[in-house]
Amino acid sequence: MRRYIGFIIILLGLCRVHAAENTSPTFKMTGDVSLLSQYVEYGLNQSDKSPALQGSFWFNFGPQFRLGLWGSNTNFKNSDDHFNLRANADVKVDFSQTTNAVISYSESQYFKAGDHNGNIFGLHLNFSDFHVLYDHLSNWEGTKHSSSRYALGLDFHPWNTWLWENEIGYNTPDVTTINPYFDFKTGLGTKLGPIFLEGSVTATSAAGDLDGEGDIFFILSAKTDF
């Protein structure tokens, strides 16, 4: 608990320092809603290959600091966790117009069993369309053991309204029966009016060790902001 309190203090301190650089902070609410053919996170299926409806809500305390909620239906084998609600906080530190760092924290709660409850700490470095990512999960896949993920991402803009997103991650779960493994994702999407449509493919290098949760998955998604 002490480290969580300390992290929140650091977030607030960074927010105060960088907010002072912008004399006209904009306090506003943002959010989005997404419909997916299936929910896959870090290469692992979170909805047992069933569709998922997700939504997020953020309150922005100026340009650097924001708090919000995110939710999604879930479905796991041998678990009664059918909904995930996350309380999120992040701080964005801008180094230039195209370079920034985002420090994030999520308190993740599952209903109704709570087998997958935990928290996620992230540090993401963004260099225009290139991304260096680190995430630490306190309860990896409901095992009560932690896992760290190191990832690289690269985005392309092949056509005017199209976005091609690519990411590769290296996962190190602290579980004796699972060796470190890679996850891969590539997705191509475009915006049609207010809706962003995307088709993506995910996979892992340890599909045989993950009880079907790390297979090759094709995902169709539609997202709109509000």
Helices and strands as residue ranges (DSSP letters): H 2-19, E 27-36, E 40-41, E 44-45, E 52-61, E 65-73, E 81-94, E 99-112, E 118-127, E 130-137, G 140-142, E 147-156, E 162-173, E 181-192, E 195-204, G 207-209, E 217-225
